Amino acid sequence: MKALSFDGSGIEYFKIWIVNVLLTILTLGLYHPWAKVRNNRYFYANSTLDGRNFEYHATGKQLFVGYLIAMALFITYVIINQISPTGSLILVAILFLAIPWLILRSMIFNMRMTSFSNVHFDFSGTLGRAYINFFAYPIALYLGLVLITIAMTMSISVGGVLAALLALVLALGMITFLIFALAFIKKKNTEYFMDHSQYGQGEFKTDVSIKEFMMISLKTTGVAILVMLITGIVVGVGFYATVGADSLMLFGGAEQDPELITEKIKSLMPVLPIFYLGVIIASIFIMAYSTTLNRNYVYANTRLDENVTFSSTLKVLPLAWILITNFIAIIMSLGFAFPWAKVRAARIMLENTQVNAEKGFDDYLMQKQNQTSSLGEQIGDAFDVDVGIGF
Amino acid sequence: MIYGKWYAKGSSAQSDAELQITDDTFVLKVKDGISYSALLHTLEVGSRLGNVARKITLEDGSVFATQDNNAIDLAFKKQLRGKGFMHSLESRMHWVLVALALTIISSIVFFKWGVPWASEKIAHALPHETNQLIASNTLEFLDKYIFEESMIPEKQMQKIRMHFKSKVVPLGSSNDEIRYKLHFRLWKDGDLNIPNALALPSGDIIVTDKFVQLCENQQEMDAVLLHEMGHIEHRHTLEMVIESTFVTVAVMMIAGDSNGVADMGVGLGSLLVSSNYSRGHESEADQYAFKHMLLAKLDPVAFSNIMNRITDYMQMPSGTTIKQKDNEAGTEVLDYISSHPSTKQRVEIARQYSECFHKGLTTCEIIEPAGSTLTLK
């Protein structure tokens, strides 16, 4: 077992990043594709395993046309969104229809533009499967929820003990269905992304189960409830200590006295950001928990041919710590700590990725690949479509 | 001697190799393998990025990769001429500091002046039909979800409309394309009757029943109607659409590669920027009203009178007036996210215009009150 490592540094990336940002502003965004290439090249090439590194191969020129079209579409979307509610509904529907295609094109483009140790990756997923995974399943999930909700409303409106009991059963059924359906979709998506990925002639294969994904989401829900409860208590105590509970009580009788209401609202102002901060930190923690569990599970059950196995040694607390301090640093520095934060995040992810290659990495050969257009990837980027398993 | 790794074309197999360069020829020796020797210019060298492994492609498509970036830069000086520009910016601390300063300055310039300036130019370059397009269905929408039918007697409506058409519109209108039309509506929020006036870019101005009721004289109503006409003449709705398009696209680029959590900070930033533009528009419409009132020999104090009355009414649901306490910590924070300048600032500017009015002037120099640094224009 060998861990990946990240060889870049925050200060080195800061220099690259700030030049990118400046050129992007000065060219009113036209430089963006070249900036993206430099960013990606930096992060890929600094990701190394045992003296071999990843590489990003796309060029600014290659991304440029796709980028211009994507921007034109995005600007049209933003304008129509503001002036016509019906028009924006139609656009959202079109976007929803296009998402599977966007995901597929992005996967193909990104994989082909990535190499490790001089051999490129590839993606062989089909459009049909993409539509089943990213269109049919989500719609089926939605329809299922609607059906159960209708049944529930009907049984409540009938009234009586039996109907109430039925409604309760349906409510439990809804939760079970939701957890099951989400785990099912997660399994299908993981398989879609992993099983169609190739490295040279090598093929990735994943073996994940619905049951395990259900366990993970149950655990995450439990942790989420607990964390939110604790946050509530901590914020409540902090609130009591700073503003005092009596001011809360007084709200009850304050309606008659508008001056008092204004006073109360003013005394609340400094506490509100702290409350929000608490909720945000709690959400980041929950996200770190979910990411860690999912990632560790998927990596442990994925292999490349019979040769290579993976494992993720990520732990919840260190990841949460990195993400929370990153968030605070970015906000406090008005965004200028972003490069440092990104390097830290990359480092913790890579250093917790273990690769076990019994026969080494010398036997992989580059396969013939056709030229690919960057259009789908650029549109997906502009509209912030989630691509890949996300860790 | 430059040490590195060699890969055959399309192969992941890695062999140690060393590159020796003399003048314009090179010798590349692969450990336990072939040895290349040819002219230097047959090699293809990639541009440098930080200290990541440098890739050199040979004529047969095989690759030599090395960490020794400095040696490569030195040996391939001639070939790399012009290619190292980005790296020389990125690697010199003083250029990075210049870039940092320029980035901060140009983002401020971009959001503070660039976006409003460009939006104004674009808004006024577009034909008036654009205004009608963005206003289409808006009144129907408001009627369906927000407004109720007005309770004002038909006769009073007629009178106000007549006055508006014959006295107010000729004062301000500079564009024959805009067809001004006055609408009366009842706007209720729970038990509260909301006093307000709104302008649609098409030239439709809507006044609510409570607003008409709160106006104590004709001049007060004219002042507000002129303010609304200011929005229409300056094409503020269109400007707002263009401004938010700029902001949204800029935000997409900034937040594009950040994670979801940092997006919240970006969202807050764009809210602040948008409310800033909106306050700029309000001040501009105020000034429009004041200037035209001076020209028409109307006392701009009427505007502050009605503004104060509306503010008092909204703060005191029961209807009795209370003293507004302004300028305390809480309200100051709220000022930054408010879409309108504070009544206090607006009243102060009205007061200055009113002074000019009493001196018999038709133009007026304004000293911006403290705190109006919040507004952009």
Interface residues (C-beta under 8 A of the other chain):
Chain A: D7 G8 E12 Y13 F14 K15 I16 I18 V19 V21 L22 T24 I25 L26 G29 H32 K36 R38 N39 R41 Y42 A45 N46 G51 R52 N53 E55 M71 F74 I75 V78 I79 Q82 I83 P85 F116 S117 N118 V119 G200 P258 E259 T262 I265 K266 S267 M269 P270 I280 S283 I284 M287 L323 N326 F327 I330 I331 G335 F336 F338 A341 K342 A345 F361 D362 D363 Y364 L365 M366 D381 A382 D384
Chain B: K5 Y7 K9 G10 S11 S12 A13 Q14 L49 G50 N51 V52 A53 K55 V63 A65 M86 L89 E90 S91 M93 W95 V96 A99 L100 L102 T103 S106 S107 F110 L133 I134 F141 V241 S244 T245 T248 V249 M252 M253 I254 G256 D257 S258 N259 V261 A262 M264 G265 V266 Q315 M316 P317 I322 K325 E328 A329 G330 T331 V333
